[in-house]
């Protein structure tokens, strides 16, 4: 096994551990009824450093941890979704995470030859847009009774865009946009020193 392959595997293993820890810790950081996911940061960084497949893998790990939280009740909203439709909830959790990582990787790959910073910024925006977009679409299409219960009499569109997506999405996106380029610059500096 060559040196580059070992470094890639070790980097992916470290990022995987960070994804798990951040997702477990993130379940304690709430704005309203929704937990803020810091996990998208290492997913975007991994997608930028290691490619689309690594981003998809890290997103899948994120989805797996979210699935476990939905099943065991740590994520109360996710547990309501799981009780309503277990197979769809598992599929949704895995899909939205995997897609967020893959989309971030594809965008970074497409833009990085022209401008790495712009590429990581757009990828950092695309990850939460993909993750939240898939979640909201599935909630609206397949979980109407759950959504109505969560809204507790509030107009469903207002609840989705203000209660579920609004502050949560803005905070996640801002954190991702601020942190991902900084972390990527540190990684590039370390790579340069090791080369």
BALOBA-1460 file (C-alpha; in Angstrom, 3 decimals):
// residues 195
<rec num="1" residu="x" x="0.000" y="0.000" z="0.000"/>
<rec num="2" residu="x" x="1.505" y="3.353" z="-1.000"/>
<rec num="3" residu="x" x="1.932" y="6.400" z="1.216"/>
<rec num="4" residu="x" x="-0.836" y="8.457" z="-0.462"/>
<rec num="5" residu="x" x="-3.388" y="5.688" z="-0.014"/>
<rec num="6" residu="x" x="-2.493" y="5.346" z="3.682"/>
<rec num="7" residu="x" x="-2.763" y="9.117" z="4.208"/>
<rec num="8" residu="x" x="-6.132" y="9.144" z="2.402"/>
<rec num="9" residu="x" x="-7.477" y="6.275" z="4.532"/>
<rec num="10" residu="x" x="-6.226" y="7.866" z="7.757"/>
<rec num="11" residu="x" x="-7.708" y="11.243" z="6.799"/>
<rec num="12" residu="x" x="-11.060" y="9.637" z="5.971"/>
<rec num="13" residu="x" x="-10.993" y="7.729" z="9.280"/>
<rec num="14" residu="x" x="-10.283" y="10.923" z="11.255"/>
<rec num="15" residu="x" x="-13.030" y="12.831" z="9.417"/>
<rec num="16" residu="x" x="-15.437" y="9.941" z="10.016"/>
<rec num="17" residu="x" x="-14.730" y="10.082" z="13.751"/>
<rec num="18" residu="x" x="-15.229" y="13.856" z="13.727"/>
<rec num="19" residu="x" x="-18.568" y="13.445" z="11.917"/>
<rec num="20" residu="x" x="-19.787" y="10.968" z="14.545"/>
<rec num="21" residu="x" x="-18.631" y="13.075" z="17.508"/>
<rec num="22" residu="x" x="-20.011" y="16.335" z="16.096"/>
<rec num="23" residu="x" x="-23.366" y="14.733" z="15.323"/>
<rec num="24" residu="x" x="-23.616" y="13.234" z="18.784"/>
<rec num="25" residu="x" x="-22.670" y="16.573" z="20.388"/>
<rec num="26" residu="x" x="-24.895" y="18.485" z="17.971"/>
<rec num="27" residu="x" x="-27.963" y="16.802" z="19.359"/>
<rec num="28" residu="x" x="-27.498" y="19.037" z="22.417"/>
<rec num="29" residu="x" x="-27.378" y="22.309" z="20.411"/>
<rec num="30" residu="x" x="-30.931" y="23.388" z="19.583"/>
<rec num="31" residu="x" x="-32.590" y="26.415" z="18.072"/>
<rec num="32" residu="x" x="-36.284" y="25.881" z="18.595"/>
<rec num="33" residu="x" x="-37.248" y="22.267" z="18.008"/>
<rec num="34" residu="x" x="-34.381" y="21.522" z="15.608"/>
<rec num="35" residu="x" x="-30.785" y="20.566" z="16.404"/>
<rec num="36" residu="x" x="-28.019" y="22.510" z="14.679"/>
<rec num="37" residu="x" x="-25.797" y="20.210" z="12.657"/>
<rec num="38" residu="x" x="-22.098" y="21.063" z="12.809"/>
<rec num="39" residu="x" x="-21.406" y="17.811" z="11.025"/>
<rec num="40" residu="x" x="-21.620" y="19.352" z="7.585"/>
<rec num="41" residu="x" x="-18.244" y="21.065" z="8.144"/>
<rec num="42" residu="x" x="-16.105" y="17.895" z="8.072"/>
<rec num="43" residu="x" x="-18.318" y="16.514" z="5.315"/>
<rec num="44" residu="x" x="-17.563" y="19.532" z="3.093"/>
<rec num="45" residu="x" x="-13.878" y="19.456" z="4.034"/>
<rec num="46" residu="x" x="-13.696" y="15.727" z="3.271"/>
<rec num="47" residu="x" x="-15.493" y="16.192" z="-0.033"/>
<rec num="48" residu="x" x="-13.072" y="18.970" z="-0.994"/>
<rec num="49" residu="x" x="-9.936" y="17.133" z="0.139"/>
<rec num="50" residu="x" x="-10.749" y="13.569" z="-0.830"/>
<rec num="51" residu="x" x="-13.424" y="13.826" z="-3.530"/>
<rec num="52" residu="x" x="-17.091" y="13.182" z="-4.122"/>
<rec num="53" residu="x" x="-17.075" y="9.563" z="-2.972"/>
<rec num="54" residu="x" x="-15.494" y="10.536" z="0.366"/>
<rec num="55" residu="x" x="-18.048" y="13.324" z="0.767"/>
<rec num="56" residu="x" x="-20.851" y="10.856" z="0.055"/>
<rec num="57" residu="x" x="-19.375" y="8.356" z="2.535"/>
<rec num="58" residu="x" x="-19.059" y="10.988" z="5.278"/>
<rec num="59" residu="x" x="-22.622" y="12.115" z="4.539"/>
<rec num="60" residu="x" x="-23.772" y="8.501" z="4.805"/>
<rec num="61" residu="x" x="-22.095" y="8.203" z="8.227"/>
<rec num="62" residu="x" x="-23.865" y="11.420" z="9.275"/>
<rec num="63" residu="x" x="-27.163" y="9.916" z="8.056"/>
<rec num="64" residu="x" x="-26.479" y="6.704" z="9.946"/>
<rec num="65" residu="x" x="-25.926" y="8.568" z="13.238"/>
<rec num="66" residu="x" x="-29.107" y="10.604" z="12.607"/>
<rec num="67" residu="x" x="-30.990" y="7.358" z="11.903"/>
<rec num="68" residu="x" x="-29.851" y="5.865" z="15.199"/>
<rec num="69" residu="x" x="-31.002" y="9.017" z="17.027"/>
<rec num="70" residu="x" x="-34.400" y="8.780" z="15.297"/>
<rec num="71" residu="x" x="-34.801" y="5.114" z="16.214"/>
<rec num="72" residu="x" x="-33.721" y="5.399" z="19.869"/>
<rec num="73" residu="x" x="-35.647" y="8.618" z="20.512"/>
<rec num="74" residu="x" x="-32.666" y="10.917" z="21.106"/>
<rec num="75" residu="x" x="-34.007" y="13.008" z="18.221"/>
<rec num="76" residu="x" x="-37.640" y="13.445" z="19.286"/>
<rec num="77" residu="x" x="-38.829" y="14.880" z="15.981"/>
<rec num="78" residu="x" x="-37.009" y="12.188" z="14.048"/>
<rec num="79" residu="x" x="-38.505" y="9.581" z="16.348"/>
<rec num="80" residu="x" x="-41.999" y="10.865" z="15.517"/>
<rec num="81" residu="x" x="-41.128" y="10.447" z="11.850"/>
<rec num="82" residu="x" x="-39.705" y="6.971" z="12.500"/>
<rec num="83" residu="x" x="-42.843" y="5.870" z="14.353"/>
<rec num="84" residu="x" x="-44.986" y="7.188" z="11.474"/>
<rec num="85" residu="x" x="-42.963" y="5.424" z="8.747"/>
<rec num="86" residu="x" x="-39.811" y="3.507" z="9.772"/>
<rec num="87" residu="x" x="-38.479" y="2.451" z="6.323"/>
<rec num="88" residu="x" x="-39.017" y="5.879" z="4.787"/>
<rec num="89" residu="x" x="-37.379" y="7.641" z="7.746"/>
<rec num="90" residu="x" x="-34.277" y="5.439" z="7.553"/>
<rec num="91" residu="x" x="-34.086" y="5.973" z="3.786"/>
<rec num="92" residu="x" x="-34.575" y="9.731" z="4.162"/>
<rec num="93" residu="x" x="-31.871" y="10.083" z="6.836"/>
<rec num="94" residu="x" x="-29.343" y="8.163" z="4.761"/>
<rec num="95" residu="x" x="-30.324" y="9.888" z="1.504"/>
<rec num="96" residu="x" x="-30.153" y="13.481" z="2.713"/>
<rec num="97" residu="x" x="-26.748" y="13.029" z="4.368"/>
<rec num="98" residu="x" x="-25.218" y="11.108" z="1.482"/>
<rec num="99" residu="x" x="-26.574" y="13.583" z="-1.064"/>
<rec num="100" residu="x" x="-25.257" y="16.572" z="0.914"/>
<rec num="101" residu="x" x="-21.736" y="15.104" z="0.857"/>
<rec num="102" residu="x" x="-21.898" y="14.051" z="-2.780"/>
<rec num="103" residu="x" x="-23.250" y="17.409" z="-3.973"/>
<rec num="104" residu="x" x="-20.560" y="19.263" z="-2.006"/>
<rec num="105" residu="x" x="-17.910" y="17.059" z="-3.630"/>
<rec num="106" residu="x" x="-19.281" y="17.495" z="-7.141"/>
<rec num="107" residu="x" x="-19.498" y="21.271" z="-6.767"/>
<rec num="108" residu="x" x="-16.001" y="21.543" z="-5.305"/>
<rec num="109" residu="x" x="-14.587" y="19.400" z="-8.109"/>
<rec num="110" residu="x" x="-16.343" y="21.474" z="-10.786"/>
<rec num="111" residu="x" x="-15.192" y="24.847" z="-9.427"/>
<rec num="112" residu="x" x="-11.827" y="24.183" z="-7.760"/>
<rec num="113" residu="x" x="-9.721" y="24.472" z="-10.903"/>
<rec num="114" residu="x" x="-10.815" y="28.108" z="-11.269"/>
<rec num="115" residu="x" x="-10.887" y="29.189" z="-7.607"/>
<rec num="116" residu="x" x="-10.510" y="26.882" z="-4.581"/>
<rec num="117" residu="x" x="-11.945" y="29.358" z="-2.098"/>
<rec num="118" residu="x" x="-15.037" y="29.998" z="-4.219"/>
<rec num="119" residu="x" x="-15.369" y="26.239" z="-4.723"/>
<rec num="120" residu="x" x="-15.335" y="25.492" z="-0.993"/>
<rec num="121" residu="x" x="-17.728" y="28.370" z="-0.243"/>
<rec num="122" residu="x" x="-20.262" y="27.177" z="-2.826"/>
<rec num="123" residu="x" x="-19.849" y="23.580" z="-1.625"/>
<rec num="124" residu="x" x="-20.337" y="24.788" z="1.979"/>
<rec num="125" residu="x" x="-23.633" y="26.400" z="0.957"/>
<rec num="126" residu="x" x="-24.742" y="23.468" z="-1.186"/>
<rec num="127" residu="x" x="-24.395" y="20.884" z="1.611"/>
<rec num="128" residu="x" x="-26.984" y="22.407" z="3.977"/>
<rec num="129" residu="x" x="-29.224" y="23.389" z="1.049"/>
<rec num="130" residu="x" x="-29.244" y="19.755" z="-0.114"/>
<rec num="131" residu="x" x="-29.637" y="18.302" z="3.388"/>
<rec num="132" residu="x" x="-32.430" y="20.671" z="4.421"/>
<rec num="133" residu="x" x="-34.088" y="20.692" z="0.994"/>
<rec num="134" residu="x" x="-34.466" y="16.911" z="0.896"/>
<rec num="135" residu="x" x="-35.712" y="16.888" z="4.498"/>
<rec num="136" residu="x" x="-38.343" y="19.577" z="3.871"/>
<rec num="137" residu="x" x="-39.514" y="18.047" z="0.604"/>
<rec num="138" residu="x" x="-39.946" y="14.634" z="2.240"/>
<rec num="139" residu="x" x="-41.660" y="16.160" z="5.266"/>
<rec num="140" residu="x" x="-44.151" y="18.002" z="3.054"/>
<rec num="141" residu="x" x="-44.766" y="15.016" z="0.768"/>
<rec num="142" residu="x" x="-44.773" y="12.037" z="3.142"/>
<rec num="143" residu="x" x="-45.212" y="13.252" z="6.716"/>
<rec num="144" residu="x" x="-48.212" y="15.601" z="6.617"/>
<rec num="145" residu="x" x="-49.720" y="14.412" z="9.931"/>
<rec num="146" residu="x" x="-46.357" y="14.765" z="11.696"/>
<rec num="147" residu="x" x="-45.854" y="18.207" z="10.199"/>
<rec num="148" residu="x" x="-49.344" y="19.277" z="11.308"/>
<rec num="149" residu="x" x="-48.608" y="18.040" z="14.852"/>
<rec num="150" residu="x" x="-45.311" y="19.943" z="14.963"/>
<rec num="151" residu="x" x="-46.900" y="23.128" z="13.594"/>
<rec num="152" residu="x" x="-49.508" y="23.022" z="16.390"/>
<rec num="153" residu="x" x="-52.003" y="25.217" z="14.549"/>
<rec num="154" residu="x" x="-49.475" y="27.443" z="12.742"/>
<rec num="155" residu="x" x="-49.771" y="27.674" z="8.955"/>
<rec num="156" residu="x" x="-47.693" y="24.779" z="7.560"/>
<rec num="157" residu="x" x="-45.657" y="26.848" z="5.094"/>
<rec num="158" residu="x" x="-44.898" y="29.480" z="7.716"/>
<rec num="159" residu="x" x="-43.924" y="26.759" z="10.197"/>
<rec num="160" residu="x" x="-41.655" y="24.973" z="7.698"/>
<rec num="161" residu="x" x="-39.832" y="28.087" z="6.526"/>
<rec num="162" residu="x" x="-39.670" y="29.932" z="9.843"/>
<rec num="163" residu="x" x="-39.853" y="27.211" z="12.510"/>
<rec num="164" residu="x" x="-37.985" y="24.340" z="10.904"/>
<rec num="165" residu="x" x="-35.817" y="25.886" z="8.230"/>
<rec num="166" residu="x" x="-35.476" y="29.588" z="9.047"/>
<rec num="167" residu="x" x="-33.086" y="30.157" z="11.925"/>
<rec num="168" residu="x" x="-31.712" y="26.607" z="11.900"/>
<rec num="169" residu="x" x="-30.820" y="26.687" z="8.222"/>
<rec num="170" residu="x" x="-29.313" y="30.175" z="8.397"/>
<rec num="171" residu="x" x="-27.153" y="29.301" z="11.421"/>
<rec num="172" residu="x" x="-25.984" y="25.987" z="9.904"/>
<rec num="173" residu="x" x="-25.164" y="27.621" z="6.585"/>
<rec num="174" residu="x" x="-23.279" y="30.522" z="8.178"/>
<rec num="175" residu="x" x="-21.258" y="28.195" z="10.408"/>
<rec num="176" residu="x" x="-20.471" y="25.996" z="7.429"/>
<rec num="177" residu="x" x="-19.494" y="28.922" z="5.191"/>
<rec num="178" residu="x" x="-17.249" y="30.479" z="7.861"/>
<rec num="179" residu="x" x="-15.555" y="27.277" z="9.055"/>
<rec num="180" residu="x" x="-15.061" y="25.197" z="5.920"/>
<rec num="181" residu="x" x="-12.689" y="27.583" z="4.088"/>
<rec num="182" residu="x" x="-10.675" y="28.191" z="7.271"/>
<rec num="183" residu="x" x="-10.247" y="24.475" z="7.891"/>
<rec num="184" residu="x" x="-9.404" y="23.851" z="4.247"/>
<rec num="185" residu="x" x="-6.682" y="26.536" z="4.361"/>
<rec num="186" residu="x" x="-5.177" y="24.931" z="7.459"/>
<rec num="187" residu="x" x="-5.197" y="21.537" z="5.741"/>
<rec num="188" residu="x" x="-3.565" y="23.015" z="2.611"/>
<rec num="189" residu="x" x="-0.877" y="24.614" z="4.793"/>
<rec num="190" residu="x" x="-0.181" y="21.295" z="6.527"/>
<rec num="191" residu="x" x="-0.046" y="19.478" z="3.172"/>
<rec num="192" residu="x" x="2.464" y="22.033" z="1.892"/>
<rec num="193" residu="x" x="4.693" y="21.529" z="4.952"/>
<rec num="194" residu="x" x="4.553" y="17.739" z="4.578"/>
<rec num="195" residu="x" x="5.366" y="17.843" z="0.865"/>
